[in-house]
Amino acid sequence: MATPSNGTDPSKPITVDAHQHFWDLDERFDYRWLDQINLRPIRHSFLPDDLKPHLDKSGIDYCIFVQTQHTVEENRWALQLAADHPFIAGVVGWINLIGLDCEEQVKHFKQFPKFVGVRHITQDEPDDNFIIREDVLQGLKILEKHEVPFDLLFYVKHLKHVTRLVRHCPNLRMVIDHLAKPEIKAQRMDNWRVNFRLASTFPNVYCKLSGMVTEADWKNWKPSDLRPYIDLALEFFGPSRCMYGSDWPVCELAAPYQDVHSALRAELSRLSKDEQAAIFGGNAIKFYKLPIAS
């Protein structure tokens, strides 16, 4: 079992928040997406010193930064943050999957132990079939070759593509962010359940128990609203392929960090201690091969 390298109790299982973000409005990145009226509450900088107190209060040892930009410059910025803050265990960055220099970019960032994965904001692509375009699949094949996992930022409508992705890249570790954003506010499952279950049949596909509160009613959500979706994720993927993610600071639109963490803790309290330890840390360590002392 891995043990914390940050001075915490070595008898306690390592805990990892597998999905959070930082942004700095003073940096030259494209934060125009934060200009939307409903996102104004989070339209300011969120940096490691803002997150650390939340992690400490919730008993979380480490976190994984996940990209928000389609530029390798954010990779460099985030890797520097990770170098300066040991509790940032990994960076899921961005690579130009359709670029002629895709493999060179992968090789370059693989030199950094804390560069642990890649994500593309697939949900915002105007082409619903973007992720299964031949040029994109070639890029994903490069990730597979170099054993770099890929985060699937999908809406429900994209889940149908998982079969094609696995067929093309059978050894690429993939994780579905935010359960593919089911319509929790409407308590709808009919357009999500079948393809979500199908995705779970592939052993190289994992699921992040993240981003649920912002798919629920921001002002009136309660843990029981999330329960049916958590239950199906556990039923389909099992505790060995689910991982906790706060989606901080986006979660702040609907709930503070501690409420997100405690709601999932309460819902998973019926699981064994080993299963909870896997979801709250062990699975992220294994999936992303985090550079944490063992």
Buried (B, 14 or more C-beta within 10 A) or exposed (E): EBBBBEEBEEEEBBBBBBBBBBBBEEEEBEBEEBEEEEEEEBBEEBEBEBBBEBBEEBEBBBBBBBBBBBBBEBBBBBBEBBEEBBBBBBBBBBBBBBEEEBBEBBEBBEEBEBBBBBBBBBBEBEEBEBBBBEEBBBBBBBBBEEEBBBBBBBBBBBBBBBBEBBEBBEEBBBBBBBBBBBBBBEEEBEEBBEBBBBBBEBEBBBBBBBBBBBBBBBEEBEBEBBEBBBEBBBEBBEBBBBBBBBBBBBBBBBBBBEBBBBBBBEBBEEBEEEBBBBBBBBBBBBBBBBBBEE
